Amino acid sequence: MSLTENEVFAWGVAHGLPRPSPTDVPWTRAVLLEALPNHEYSFGLDRTLDVLIGKGLLAEIDPQSEAAVDFARRHNIFPTLMGLGNSAEHPESWGIGLPGAPIVEVTGPLFLMWHQAHLDDNLWAACSRFGDSDLADGSEDGRGTEPRAILAALLDGLRPLLTVNAVRIDITHGAT
């Protein structure tokens, strides 16, 4: 599949901007369009996002919705960098990157999902397994260990991983 320059740009920025931005703000279409008001490729960005969604290269998902569960049943995540663990100085943050060069830091539960989800058939199965295990600690973000809550926390936490290419989202085998 070939993409235009505008489509490549839109696909990249849809995953997050490399400059620091508040991770507690959901990365919605409106936030993305507001972040790039005068960029040379921002003209027509809204339409380009629709084209990429139509091609199956992007998905717009409310993490709390039934569509999120459907997405999770058809997709999985795969780590693309190394897990570096945590440190005595920052036991609550888990590094991902290259040896000696952490690129992004995440919470322990997000790190475990990033690191292990690809072992399951799909993201929903990973959330279900994670919720049934003693790995999940619902107290960290108050969401609990139900698969839907785990999925919502994972989807909310993916932007920093996607921005630095620490994770790949792919369609699962057998998904239609």
Secondary structure, 3 states (H helix, E strand, C coil): CCCCHHHHHHHHHHCCCCCCCCCCCCCCHHHHHHHCCCCCCCCCHHHHHHHHHHCCCCCCCCCCCHHHHHHHHHEEEEECCEEEECCCCCCCCEEEEECCEEEEEECHHHHHHHHHHHHCCCHHHHHHHHHHCCCCCCCCCCCCCCHHHHHHHHHHHHHHHHHCCCEEEEECCCCC
